Amino acid sequence: MTLMGDVLAGIHSSWEFDTDSVLIRFERGLRTPRLFQVLGERRIPYEALSSVELAPGAKRGTVVLRAVPRKGADPLVECAAGQLREAADPYRLVLPAERATLAEYYASELGSGLGPDADRPCTAFLVTAPAAPLQFKAYDAKVTFDGTAVAFRWFWTGASSAKWKAGDQTFAIGELAGVEWRSPEIAGGHLRLIRRGPDGAPDKPEEPGPADQDPAAVVFGLGYGLVHESLPLAASVLYAVRNSAPEDLVPVQPQARRNGRADPADIAERIRHLGELHSAGLLTDEEFSDKKKALLAEL
């Protein structure tokens, strides 16, 4: 392949070719998909690709060069599971139609450099995930991931009684087997953590219960769990789960209480949220006082 050092600039992103990978740099701008802005840039090894396609763009006067990742190569693609809108696909490079001949040359050169395993699924991730720490607000909880554990801190206004009864949750990477992400742009959007069973296999029933009743899941909603916030976190968690060493695995205790000592900053944030509801007249003085005392008692 003779592309080393070449740069192919398109709309919203550019591809910089190296000896063994392509660096995708995403632009920042009002019209750039928010997911691209969050990702910033991604290095994709050529061995992570299965094919390269060239097709007319959705908008008149454009063409699209698309690299197709191998199954299991990219945790972001694995979590998205085909749910991303076409315009938010990070493997698409949109170019003006007058550059179609140039795009065809790059597609041919890139395709000719793919390895013999291009049509086979990967046994391990070849593309890194967005780096932790990451966080976002779901409808019923604040979700944080620090690289070693995922924490759910329930919102009093959104969490179900089942989740309040279970208490705030913290899941070490070693006790997880996977992640289920359903886009907030689809009905029933949620993030569900799949725990390991006693035998180490995923503890996932054939028909899992509703996400709003599951303490291992958070639900999305209008303005909550947005794609550019929740998908990078889900991918980062999945990457950490797949790359955890055997010694990191945590003995599974199905009924173990996962509540740890509350984070003072998190308690302060939740009290501020209660104050806003109280000021808006959505909580009585008594309700505000009782809930504030309950939160302070967690410290």
C-alpha positions as semicolon CSV with decimal commas, in nm:
position;residue;x (nm);y (nm);z (nm)
1;M;0,000;0,000;0,000
2;T;0,138;0,340;-0,100
3;L;-0,080;0,568;0,110
4;M;0,161;0,640;0,396
5;G;0,154;1,010;0,484
6;D;-0,149;1,085;0,265
7;V;-0,443;1,283;0,404
8;L;-0,791;1,262;0,256
9;A;-1,007;1,547;0,385
10;G;-1,384;1,518;0,372
11;I;-1,691;1,676;0,527
12;H;-1,683;1,652;0,910
13;S;-1,369;1,435;0,914
14;S;-1,038;1,350;0,747
15;W;-0,840;1,029;0,710
16;E;-0,464;1,027;0,767
17;F;-0,293;0,713;0,641
18;D;-0,001;0,546;0,818
19;T;0,189;0,222;0,757
20;D;-0,045;0,005;0,964
21;S;-0,351;0,220;1,040
22;V;-0,566;0,514;0,943
23;L;-0,619;0,802;1,186
24;I;-0,969;0,946;1,159
25;R;-0,985;1,305;1,281
26;F;-1,330;1,450;1,338
27;E;-1,399;1,820;1,296
28;R;-1,569;2,040;1,550
29;G;-1,858;2,252;1,432
30;L;-2,229;2,317;1,461
31;R;-2,313;2,075;1,179
32;T;-2,076;1,800;1,288
33;P;-2,255;1,512;1,465
34;R;-2,206;1,541;1,839
35;L;-2,073;1,186;1,857
36;F;-1,787;1,283;1,625
37;Q;-1,702;1,583;1,841
38;V;-1,687;1,366;2,152
39;L;-1,470;1,103;1,983
40;G;-1,224;1,363;1,858
41;E;-1,007;1,116;1,672
42;R;-0,976;0,740;1,638
43;R;-0,692;0,524;1,511
44;I;-0,816;0,224;1,315
45;P;-0,564;-0,053;1,239
46;Y;-0,598;-0,190;0,886
47;E;-0,634;-0,537;1,037
48;A;-0,958;-0,415;1,201
49;L;-1,123;-0,364;0,858
50;S;-1,310;-0,618;0,649
51;S;-1,368;-0,411;0,334
52;V;-1,389;-0,061;0,185
53;E;-1,690;0,068;-0,006
54;L;-1,754;0,369;-0,231
55;A;-2,112;0,482;-0,295
56;P;-2,314;0,795;-0,379
57;G;-2,381;1,017;-0,078
58;A;-2,723;1,079;0,070
59;K;-2,694;1,443;-0,035
60;R;-2,673;1,531;-0,400
61;G;-2,321;1,609;-0,513
62;T;-2,143;1,388;-0,258
63;V;-1,984;1,045;-0,248
64;V;-1,911;0,832;0,057
65;L;-1,600;0,630;0,124
66;R;-1,677;0,381;0,399
67;A;-1,446;0,142;0,578
68;V;-1,635;-0,160;0,709
69;P;-1,498;-0,287;1,044
70;R;-1,462;-0,656;1,112
71;K;-1,710;-0,803;1,356
72;G;-1,572;-0,775;1,707
73;A;-1,298;-0,527;1,615
74;D;-1,443;-0,208;1,761
75;P;-1,626;-0,186;2,099
76;L;-1,813;0,125;1,983
77;V;-1,956;-0,057;1,681
78;E;-2,021;-0,365;1,894
79;C;-2,232;-0,163;2,140
80;A;-2,410;0,037;1,869
81;A;-2,516;-0,290;1,699
82;G;-2,641;-0,112;1,387
83;Q;-2,846;0,148;1,575
84;L;-2,649;0,458;1,469
85;R;-2,795;0,690;1,210
86;E;-2,599;0,683;0,884
87;A;-2,480;1,040;0,934
88;A;-2,331;0,945;1,272
89;D;-2,133;0,646;1,142
90;P;-1,767;0,722;1,231
91;Y;-1,642;0,495;0,950
92;R;-1,796;0,711;0,675
93;L;-1,598;0,982;0,494
94;V;-1,824;1,215;0,294
95;L;-1,658;1,386;-0,004
96;P;-1,769;1,625;-0,281
97;A;-1,867;1,434;-0,595
98;E;-1,586;1,594;-0,794
99;R;-1,343;1,395;-0,578
100;A;-1,503;1,064;-0,670
101;T;-1,207;0,954;-0,883
102;L;-0,967;1,029;-0,599
103;A;-1,193;0,844;-0,354
104;E;-1,202;0,544;-0,588
105;Y;-0,821;0,535;-0,589
106;Y;-0,806;0,541;-0,209
107;A;-1,074;0,274;-0,182
108;S;-0,876;0,049;-0,416
109;E;-0,544;0,106;-0,239
110;L;-0,692;0,060;0,107
111;G;-0,885;-0,249;0,004
112;S;-0,577;-0,410;-0,151
113;G;-0,388;-0,374;0,177
114;L;-0,634;-0,564;0,393
115;G;-0,506;-0,887;0,543
116;P;-0,614;-1,249;0,490
117;D;-0,832;-1,241;0,802
118;A;-1,042;-0,949;0,680
119;D;-1,354;-1,162;0,642
120;R;-1,320;-1,328;0,983
121;P;-1,458;-1,204;1,318
122;C;-1,199;-1,074;1,564
123;T;-1,127;-1,264;1,881
124;A;-1,029;-0,942;2,063
125;F;-1,087;-0,571;2,016
126;L;-0,840;-0,405;1,779
127;V;-0,973;-0,051;1,821
128;T;-0,953;0,120;2,159
129;A;-1,258;0,265;2,330
130;P;-1,303;0,624;2,453
131;A;-1,096;0,670;2,768
132;A;-1,249;0,684;3,116
133;P;-1,356;0,863;3,327
134;L;-1,691;0,908;3,156
135;Q;-2,036;1,001;3,280
136;F;-2,385;1,094;3,164
137;K;-2,734;1,150;3,301
138;A;-2,999;0,892;3,226
139;Y;-3,364;0,959;3,307
140;D;-3,344;0,775;3,638
141;A;-2,976;0,796;3,737
142;K;-2,637;0,954;3,701
143;V;-2,400;0,701;3,544
144;T;-2,023;0,719;3,595
145;F;-1,737;0,496;3,487
146;D;-1,389;0,552;3,630
147;G;-1,216;0,272;3,443
148;T;-1,260;0,009;3,714
149;A;-1,627;0,030;3,817
150;V;-1,964;0,157;3,693
151;A;-2,184;0,348;3,938
152;F;-2,557;0,423;3,922
153;R;-2,681;0,705;4,149
154;W;-3,059;0,709;4,135
155;F;-3,258;1,029;4,084
156;W;-3,546;1,060;4,324
157;T;-3,767;1,205;4,048
158;G;-3,704;0,930;3,792
159;A;-3,604;0,602;3,955
160;S;-3,865;0,335;4,022
161;S;-3,943;0,216;4,372
162;A;-3,764;-0,111;4,290
163;K;-3,442;0,079;4,223
164;W;-3,477;0,296;4,533
165;K;-3,530;-0,017;4,739
166;A;-3,214;-0,174;4,591
167;G;-3,015;0,142;4,659
168;D;-2,741;0,307;4,456
169;Q;-2,537;0,051;4,266
170;T;-2,166;0,002;4,198
171;F;-2,043;-0,273;3,965
172;A;-1,676;-0,365;3,946
173;I;-1,562;-0,452;3,594
174;G;-1,462;-0,797;3,717
175;E;-1,822;-0,889;3,800
176;L;-1,956;-0,794;3,455
177;A;-1,985;-1,007;3,142
178;G;-2,110;-0,746;2,897
179;V;-2,316;-0,439;2,815
180;E;-2,649;-0,392;2,639
181;W;-2,703;-0,048;2,483
182;R;-3,032;0,046;2,320
183;S;-3,023;0,385;2,152
184;P;-3,216;0,673;2,312
185;E;-3,342;0,746;1,960
186;I;-3,535;0,416;1,970
187;A;-3,832;0,333;2,192
188;G;-3,719;0,170;2,514
189;G;-3,369;0,315;2,508
190;H;-3,154;0,198;2,798
191;L;-2,813;0,083;2,919
192;R;-2,810;-0,254;3,091
193;L;-2,507;-0,413;3,256
194;I;-2,488;-0,789;3,210
195;R;-2,347;-0,959;3,516
196;R;-2,153;-1,282;3,532
197;G;-2,319;-1,587;3,676
198;P;-2,149;-1,820;3,927
199;D;-2,004;-2,019;3,633
200;G;-1,853;-1,704;3,477
201;A;-2,100;-1,702;3,186
202;P;-2,329;-1,403;3,123
203;D;-2,618;-1,405;3,369
204;K;-2,878;-1,290;3,118
205;P;-3,228;-1,439;3,112
206;E;-3,392;-1,507;2,775
207;E;-3,652;-1,243;2,855
208;P;-3,494;-0,980;3,083
209;G;-3,732;-0,766;3,287
210;P;-3,808;-0,404;3,201
211;A;-3,510;-0,172;3,236
212;D;-3,699;0,065;3,464
213;Q;-3,727;-0,212;3,726
214;D;-3,376;-0,354;3,691
215;P;-3,112;-0,213;3,931
216;A;-2,848;-0,315;3,675
217;A;-3,000;-0,089;3,410
218;V;-3,076;0,278;3,353
219;V;-3,340;0,412;3,117
220;F;-3,310;0,691;2,865
221;G;-3,566;0,953;2,772
222;L;-3,608;1,287;2,600
223;G;-3,280;1,468;2,663
224;Y;-3,137;1,184;2,874
225;G;-2,877;0,923;2,778
226;L;-2,799;1,099;2,450
227;V;-2,604;0,894;2,195
228;H;-2,287;1,103;2,218
229;E;-2,288;1,064;2,597
230;S;-2,410;0,710;2,664
231;L;-2,256;0,517;2,372
232;P;-1,890;0,613;2,444
233;L;-1,938;0,510;2,808
234;A;-2,100;0,181;2,709
235;A;-1,813;0,109;2,467
236;S;-1,553;0,195;2,729
237;V;-1,714;-0,042;2,979
238;L;-1,737;-0,323;2,723
239;Y;-1,372;-0,273;2,626
240;A;-1,269;-0,293;2,993
241;V;-1,481;-0,605;3,049
242;R;-1,332;-0,789;2,749
243;N;-0,979;-0,689;2,848
244;S;-1,003;-0,767;3,219
245;A;-0,749;-1,018;3,344
246;P;-0,860;-1,341;3,519
247;E;-0,732;-1,209;3,851
248;D;-0,969;-0,911;3,818
249;L;-1,279;-1,130;3,828
250;V;-1,492;-1,075;4,136
251;P;-1,666;-1,367;4,310
252;V;-2,035;-1,341;4,226
253;Q;-2,274;-1,298;4,518
254;P;-2,619;-1,251;4,358
255;Q;-2,785;-1,094;4,660
256;A;-2,489;-0,892;4,782
257;R;-2,568;-0,532;4,858
258;R;-2,360;-0,304;4,637
259;N;-2,399;0,019;4,823
260;G;-2,072;0,181;4,922
261;R;-2,006;0,498;5,113
262;A;-2,175;0,784;4,931
263;D;-1,968;1,039;4,743
264;P;-2,012;1,379;4,917
265;A;-2,002;1,560;4,582
266;D;-2,279;1,336;4,449
267;I;-2,491;1,392;4,761
268;A;-2,443;1,768;4,726
269;E;-2,553;1,753;4,362
270;R;-2,866;1,558;4,452
271;I;-2,953;1,802;4,730
272;R;-2,916;2,089;4,482
273;H;-3,153;1,903;4,250
274;L;-3,405;1,867;4,532
275;G;-3,369;2,238;4,603
276;E;-3,458;2,319;4,243
277;L;-3,770;2,101;4,265
278;H;-3,861;2,267;4,595
279;S;-3,815;2,616;4,450
280;A;-4,031;2,519;4,152
281;G;-4,310;2,415;4,387
282;L;-4,285;2,046;4,299
283;L;-4,191;1,947;4,654
284;T;-4,350;2,059;4,980
285;D;-4,134;2,191;5,262
286;E;-4,181;1,864;5,449
287;E;-4,092;1,647;5,147
288;F;-3,781;1,852;5,080
289;S;-3,671;1,836;5,443
290;D;-3,729;1,459;5,475
291;K;-3,546;1,375;5,153
292;K;-3,256;1,605;5,239
293;K;-3,216;1,433;5,577
294;A;-3,220;1,092;5,407
295;L;-2,944;1,197;5,168
296;L;-2,730;1,347;5,444
297;A;-2,767;1,022;5,637
298;E;-2,586;0,841;5,354
299;L;-2,263;1,031;5,426
